[in-house]
Amino acid sequence: MIRHLSYFAALTLGASAASFQIDRLPNPSGVDPQIGGVAALPDGRVAAVFHRGELMFFDPATQKWSKFAEGLQEPLGILAESPSTFVVMQRAELTRIKDSDGDGKADEYETIYDGFGMSGNYHEFAFGPAKGPDGFYYISLNLGSNGAGVREEVRGKWSDLGVLDFKQMVNDPNWGKRSKDAGRMYSRVPYRGWVMKVSPDGKSVEPFACGFRSPEGIGFDPQGNLLVTDNEGDWRGTSPLHVVKRGSFNGHPASLVWREGWDKGDPRMLPVPELDAMRNKETGRFPQGDLANSPTQPVIFPASWGPYAGQMVFGEMNQNRMVRYIPDDVGGFRQCALLPMFDGTALGNGNHRLSFGPDGGLWVGKTHLSWAGAEGLVKITPKDIDTAFIVTSVKLEKAGDKQAFRIHFSQPVSAGADGIAGNRFSYLYRQDYGSPKIDEAALAFGAPQLSEDKREIVLPLEAKQGAIHRIDLAKLRAVDGSALEGSVLYYQATMLP
Amino acid sequence: MSCATALAADPPAQTFQTNCSACHSVDHVLVGPSLVEVAGIYRNNPDGFVQWCLKPEHKRDGFVDMPSMAHLGEPALRELHAYVIAEASGKKEQAKSDTDPFAAPAGTVRRPQVMRIFMPDASPAAIAVALPGDLSFCFDASECRLRYVWKGGFIDGWPYFKANGSSLAKIDGKVVYHEESRPFSFGSDKTFVSKFLGYRTGKDGIPTFRYRIQSGATVEETIRPLPDGQGIERNFTGEGIMFSEDQPKDAEGTSNTRVYLPTPQQPNSVNLTTRWK
């Protein structure tokens, strides 16, 4: 039986003009409906890869699924090169899957890149690919977890840098007694914790950047910057977003062992200030619990999304929302404001992979594995999006010897500017799992100045370098009484102007 | 919502959702134990619950250690204790169903079939293949060679799927043939450093594996069941490859392998037939 449920959701407190229709599509029968990747096709169909290895097409016209390929291992990303050729990130390799004889089913599984190591540890997921403006594919490789050891047979060179030797790292019934010495997450085979740059023919591969833990979300922004999200855990006080530059180290030390010429031993043992000084600082941070616990893939809103067009949104696994990204370049560094999106809708959690269809609809593939999340395919269709009342830009500026936020809106603000409140906080950079909030303080704003067209508010404050500045805009109203879609923003002030 | 300031404490349901629900569900084990189980341990011991949350220790082998929840603060943890007890009230631990909800009924394995999954006695880059009949084999994409053949059903992938790969798939059958190493060499290429290139499935659904050997030549390998089901025939094809005439060893005295060398009709092709008793 086909389930086709529609929900029209509106915020209860000061309705937002725009709304989002959430359609849950039927699952393919007999298939574990956990979706590792989605790619909308130009003809309106959607390609999806599933937990147990199927690559299937969903046809919205018939509401039916058809199978294209199977037997893939934990695919966690898909990119369509054509309607009959797909690039899929499997656990063991980046694979091009083709229908070469035109019968509508895949018959070629071409290994593009399998030159990274596998210890056999369950947590060594592989994510991507994201296609760069240079035409290369970028993939990200998860570290191993000390929830288990490694297999007796591994793929790739073994690194001796660690407290435990290979024999001690092999999983056995006593693993739990040794696991602490492995490090919470580890990189004992090549390029775990790295972003790799791979040419489409696989002949050119470059270890691009390191310092990642569980880099689930990878994508490019409209300016060609590589964005990578990571997950709260060891060395991740809360889930970060990085703009990743070639050769950069992005904070989790385990992967440093695979840097060319690395001669500083077990990187986990280096002094924290030394690691802190080496690392590429966060472009954004998703406050754990408050905003997102496990952010995923970023995608760019197409032109049909009104004031959202050209902006980006990240999926989120644990909470019933996604997260919108508004960058701000300060002193040559790209930092950002992050805002909740789709709050109050029936979207649900488990929002893993995203792809915009030719009609502008946002396809969402859901999964959970053995964590929080959901299953199946969802489509989000915006309604009255052109009149949506949203924050469209946030800039941190110098104002005398202090700072000010210049916040731009898609509609004139008619009320509530005097009700803006906020606070700031940060998280520790440390080996322990997660972090409490630190340095919490209320923000004392100067009088907000509304521009003549009422679409811009300048909010004077004394910003704190490194802190997340939380600004609550829930009291703002548009002329028609609408509240903002996404009424709280979290600005990461890594740099001050 | 009028008092929704930044520093107001969240209600315990919200605290649970944002801090705990990724790992704890009400009535079944997720990453950590269920609320039913937690309530059973701490129902009359809120202090113990709070202490555990502030400073969790390694408790269960095979489980990931819980991170400290000290950032929530003791008052919130006490509220959380009450919430956990209330949520678990009247609920029962879901019997651990160890059956695969998507398992094919016995005897209905689709053949042929290719499945990449963690397999025993192989590298983590293993590929399981079900052949027509009752034979299946494990090909290792890291070493580019056959590892073993089994007879019976295909695989039970549930141990792997239910735990994201922290367990291996199980072989549903009996291993009838096992190879410690490649049964012959390609010319002087004794070390057999090779690079996996992928596979292609034929119209009959049987995969042909492709790999590049040290000389730079590409080899294609196809494994088919013998018509009587008592062995396999392997075809190796590759342009300009010199196959040595080494007779493969009969490793365990349980099999009998014959090599059919290239013929003028098929100068780039070798067939290898392996039977077992």
HADDOCK unambig.tbl for C-alpha pairs under 7 A between the chains (distance, minus, plus):
assign (segid A and resid 30 and name CA) (segid B and resid 102 and name CA) 6.05 0.50 0.50
assign (segid A and resid 31 and name CA) (segid B and resid 102 and name CA) 6.77 0.50 0.50
assign (segid A and resid 32 and name CA) (segid B and resid 102 and name CA) 6.72 0.50 0.50
assign (segid A and resid 71 and name CA) (segid B and resid 114 and name CA) 5.42 0.50 0.50
assign (segid A and resid 71 and name CA) (segid B and resid 115 and name CA) 3.91 0.50 0.50
assign (segid A and resid 71 and name CA) (segid B and resid 116 and name CA) 5.51 0.50 0.50
assign (segid A and resid 72 and name CA) (segid B and resid 115 and name CA) 6.47 0.50 0.50
assign (segid A and resid 72 and name CA) (segid B and resid 116 and name CA) 5.55 0.50 0.50
assign (segid A and resid 73 and name CA) (segid B and resid 116 and name CA) 5.07 0.50 0.50
assign (segid A and resid 73 and name CA) (segid B and resid 117 and name CA) 5.70 0.50 0.50
assign (segid A and resid 92 and name CA) (segid B and resid 125 and name CA) 5.77 0.50 0.50
assign (segid A and resid 107 and name CA) (segid B and resid 200 and name CA) 5.43 0.50 0.50
assign (segid A and resid 107 and name CA) (segid B and resid 201 and name CA) 4.95 0.50 0.50
assign (segid A and resid 107 and name CA) (segid B and resid 202 and name CA) 6.97 0.50 0.50
assign (segid A and resid 108 and name CA) (segid B and resid 199 and name CA) 6.18 0.50 0.50
assign (segid A and resid 108 and name CA) (segid B and resid 200 and name CA) 4.40 0.50 0.50
assign (segid A and resid 108 and name CA) (segid B and resid 201 and name CA) 6.49 0.50 0.50
assign (segid A and resid 109 and name CA) (segid B and resid 198 and name CA) 5.43 0.50 0.50
assign (segid A and resid 109 and name CA) (segid B and resid 199 and name CA) 5.28 0.50 0.50
assign (segid A and resid 109 and name CA) (segid B and resid 200 and name CA) 5.97 0.50 0.50
assign (segid A and resid 110 and name CA) (segid B and resid 197 and name CA) 6.08 0.50 0.50
assign (segid A and resid 110 and name CA) (segid B and resid 198 and name CA) 4.53 0.50 0.50
assign (segid A and resid 110 and name CA) (segid B and resid 199 and name CA) 6.41 0.50 0.50
assign (segid A and resid 111 and name CA) (segid B and resid 197 and name CA) 4.94 0.50 0.50
assign (segid A and resid 111 and name CA) (segid B and resid 198 and name CA) 4.75 0.50 0.50
assign (segid A and resid 118 and name CA) (segid B and resid 124 and name CA) 6.38 0.50 0.50
assign (segid A and resid 120 and name CA) (segid B and resid 124 and name CA) 5.16 0.50 0.50
assign (segid A and resid 121 and name CA) (segid B and resid 166 and name CA) 6.70 0.50 0.50
assign (segid A and resid 122 and name CA) (segid B and resid 164 and name CA) 6.00 0.50 0.50
assign (segid A and resid 122 and name CA) (segid B and resid 165 and name CA) 4.69 0.50 0.50
assign (segid A and resid 122 and name CA) (segid B and resid 166 and name CA) 4.65 0.50 0.50
assign (segid A and resid 147 and name CA) (segid B and resid 62 and name CA) 6.55 0.50 0.50
assign (segid A and resid 147 and name CA) (segid B and resid 63 and name CA) 6.09 0.50 0.50
assign (segid A and resid 147 and name CA) (segid B and resid 64 and name CA) 4.66 0.50 0.50
assign (segid A and resid 148 and name CA) (segid B and resid 62 and name CA) 6.91 0.50 0.50
assign (segid A and resid 153 and name CA) (segid B and resid 122 and name CA) 6.84 0.50 0.50
assign (segid A and resid 153 and name CA) (segid B and resid 123 and name CA) 5.11 0.50 0.50
assign (segid A and resid 154 and name CA) (segid B and resid 123 and name CA) 5.73 0.50 0.50
assign (segid A and resid 154 and name CA) (segid B and resid 124 and name CA) 6.36 0.50 0.50
assign (segid A and resid 155 and name CA) (segid B and resid 123 and name CA) 6.44 0.50 0.50
assign (segid A and resid 155 and name CA) (segid B and resid 124 and name CA) 6.78 0.50 0.50
assign (segid A and resid 155 and name CA) (segid B and resid 142 and name CA) 6.49 0.50 0.50
assign (segid A and resid 176 and name CA) (segid B and resid 61 and name CA) 4.83 0.50 0.50
assign (segid A and resid 176 and name CA) (segid B and resid 62 and name CA) 6.56 0.50 0.50
assign (segid A and resid 289 and name CA) (segid B and resid 18 and name CA) 4.29 0.50 0.50
assign (segid A and resid 289 and name CA) (segid B and resid 19 and name CA) 6.09 0.50 0.50
assign (segid A and resid 318 and name CA) (segid B and resid 22 and name CA) 6.55 0.50 0.50
assign (segid A and resid 369 and name CA) (segid B and resid 164 and name CA) 6.45 0.50 0.50
assign (segid A and resid 370 and name CA) (segid B and resid 30 and name CA) 6.15 0.50 0.50
assign (segid A and resid 370 and name CA) (segid B and resid 31 and name CA) 6.61 0.50 0.50
assign (segid A and resid 370 and name CA) (segid B and resid 163 and name CA) 6.43 0.50 0.50
assign (segid A and resid 370 and name CA) (segid B and resid 164 and name CA) 6.92 0.50 0.50
assign (segid A and resid 371 and name CA) (segid B and resid 22 and name CA) 5.42 0.50 0.50
assign (segid A and resid 371 and name CA) (segid B and resid 23 and name CA) 6.03 0.50 0.50
assign (segid A and resid 371 and name CA) (segid B and resid 30 and name CA) 6.58 0.50 0.50
assign (segid A and resid 371 and name CA) (segid B and resid 31 and name CA) 6.60 0.50 0.50
assign (segid A and resid 372 and name CA) (segid B and resid 21 and name CA) 6.58 0.50 0.50
assign (segid A and resid 372 and name CA) (segid B and resid 22 and name CA) 4.39 0.50 0.50
assign (segid A and resid 372 and name CA) (segid B and resid 23 and name CA) 6.84 0.50 0.50
assign (segid A and resid 422 and name CA) (segid B and resid 6 and name CA) 6.84 0.50 0.50
assign (segid A and resid 423 and name CA) (segid B and resid 6 and name CA) 6.66 0.50 0.50
assign (segid A and resid 433 and name CA) (segid B and resid 67 and name CA) 5.89 0.50 0.50
assign (segid A and resid 436 and name CA) (segid B and resid 71 and name CA) 4.49 0.50 0.50
assign (segid A and resid 437 and name CA) (segid B and resid 71 and name CA) 6.96 0.50 0.50
